[in-house]
Amino acid sequence: MLARQNWSKNVEFLLAAIGYCVGLGNVWRFPYLCYSSGGGAFLVPFFLMLILCAVPLLYMELAVGQYTQNGPVGALAKLCPLFKGAGLATVVISFLFTTYYNVIIAWAFYYLFHCFQSVLPWTACDHDWNSPNCWDGTATQNYTNSTTNTSYLGPAMKPNGTISPTEDFYQSYVLERSSGIEETGRLKWELALILLMCWVIVYFCIWKGPKSTGKVKVYYEYR
């Protein structure tokens, strides 16, 4: 039986733990939750639960893992065999998080690759894939000044029900969103290949266990 690998340096473990705590959830999900849950008022229950639940549970997980020298399933099984299912549940949850986080990273790479074009595709509504609801603000209309009784040409008001070219690019081109769940649509090969690239990157970041993961975390935190 192979010996379990350890971190080569304490700083690698520290930065790896910070890297697991700070991710897309903080950068992407947290601002959305603040905006949709009352803004600054959301921070009161957030920090309360952070102090009372999140930090103690994190410390408990780190302590149990260090003491048992096992993964989630084996560590909880050693403490109490009845909790083995809870350890298995954490592995399943981590797998689900990784699955849809990689999809978000694939979207980010997709946008990055499109940024190298001379004309960005989300600046106008003159593409074949644009929906009828796309509105880029270039339309004009005549206005009449009631005081001087003169007319002038100005930017038109945004019609109700329209979306910006950026939103339309994401919905109509990136996602190719259909009218409902019953229409699955076609496979978008560009996104599929980028998603495969993301999984390959993840594999090479962790394929040697803590020895490679720690190095990746140190590079990521210090860059």
N, C-alpha and C positions, 0 to 999 in steps of 0.2 A: 504494500500500500504506500502510495507516494505521500511524502510529508507535506503538510499544509504550508503554503507560501505565506511569508510575512512581508510587511513593509520594510524597505531597506533603510528609511529614515523617518524620524518622527514628523518632520515637516511634510512629508508626502502623505502621511495619514491625515494630518490636520487639514491640508489643502484639499484632499479627496473628500473629507467630511463636509468642508465648506462648499465644495463643488456640488455635492449631492443636495445640500440645503438650498443653494441658489441656482436656479435654472429658468426654464421657460415659464414656469408657474409664477415666478416673481416678476419677470420682465413683461410677460404677455397677459397672464390670467389675473394677477393681483390688481393692476390698474383698472381692468374691466370691472372687477368685483367692487372696487371702491366707487367707481362711477355709477354703477347700477344699484348700489346699496346705500346711498346717502352721502357719498363723499367723505368728508372728515369724520362724520359720526361713525362710519364703519370702523375707523381705527381704534375706537374705544373697546368694543368686544374683541377685535382682532388681537390687540396687545394683551388683553386680559386672558384670552385663551392661550396665547403664546407663552405667557409666564406660568400659568397654572397647569397647562396640559402639554403643549408642544415641547418645550425645553426639558421638563422632567422625563417625558417619554423618550426623547432623543437620547438623553443621558443614560436611561435604563437600557435602551437597545445597545448602545455602545459598550456599556459595562457588561451586559450579558454576553454579547458577542466576543469581547476580549476574554472574559472568564472561561467560557466554554470552548473557544477556538473553533466554532462551527458556524454554519450559515443559519438563516432564520428558522428553517425546519428543524435542524439538529439541535440548535441552541434551546428553543422552547421545549423540545421533546426531552432534553436532559433535565430542565427545571421541573416540568410537569408533562407527562405523556398526553394528558388531555388537551394541552395547548398546541399539540403538533399541527392541528388543523389551522390554527391562527398563523403559524409560521408559513404553512403552505399558501394561505390566503395572501400574505404579504408578497410572496413570490409571484403569484398570479397578478396582483395589483401592479407590481413593478413591471411585469411584462406588458400589461395593458397600457400603462403610462408610456413605456418605451415605444410601443407601436404607434400611438397617435402623436407623440412628440416627434418621432422621426418623420411623420407626414408633414408636420408644421415646418420642420427643418428643410424638407424637400421643397416646400413652397418658397421658403426664404432663398434657397439656392436658385430656384426657378426665376424669381424676381432679380436676383443678382446677375444671372446670365443675360437677362433681357436689358439690364442697365447698360450693357456695352454697345447697344444699338445707337446709331446716330440720332434717330427719332424714337423717343420712348413710346411704346404702344398704348400707354394709358393717358396720353395727352389730348387725344381727339376722339371723335365718334364717327370717323369716316372709314372704319374697317368693315370687312364683310361679316365679322362675327359680332359686331355691336348690335345690341338690342334696340328696339324702337324707343325704349325709355331712357336711352343715353342722352345726356345734355351736357355739352362742354362749355356753355356760356358765351359762345361766339355769335349767337343770333342777336339781331338788332330789331328795334321797332321805333315808330314815330311817336314822339311825345309832344303835347301842346302845353305851352305856358299860358295859363288863364289870365295872368296879369298883363303880359305884353301881347297876347294873342298871336304868338309865334310858335312854330313847330321846329323840332330838332330831332336828330337821330341819336339814339342811345342804346345801351345794352338792354336786352329784353329781360324781363323778370323770369326767374326760374319757374317753370310750370310744375304744378303739383303731380306727384307720382313719378318724377324723373330721378335718375341717379347720375352720379358723376362718372367720367370715363374711368377713373381708378376703380370704383366699385363695379362697373360693368366689365372691366378687364378681368377682375377676380371672379365674378359670377358667371360671365358668359364665355370667357376664354380659358381661364385656369381651371375652374371647376366644371365648366360646361353644364351648369345646373339645369336639370330638367324640370318639367312642370310638377312632378310628384315622384314618390318613392317607387311607383310601379314602372317608371321609365328609368332603366339603369344606365342608358347611354352607352357610349363606346369607351374603349380603353385608350387613354391618352398616353402614348408611348414616351413622350418627352418627360412627363412626370414620373412614369414608371421607372425609367432608366435613372433619373435623378434619385428616386427613392432607393433603388438598388445601390447606387453610389453611397448614399447615407448609411445603409446597413453595412456595406463593406468598410466604411470609415469606422463605424462603431466596433466592428469585429477586430480590426487591427489595433484599436485603442485598448481592447481588453483581452486579446488572445493569449497574453502571457500572464494574466492575473494581476496581482498587486504590483509586480515589478514593472509592467508596462502602464497600468492605470495610474500609478503614482507619478510616473514621469510625465504623462499627458496632463494630469491635473496641475503639476508644478509649472509646466510650460504655459498652460491656459491662464493660471492665476497671475503669473509674473509678466505675461506679454502685454 
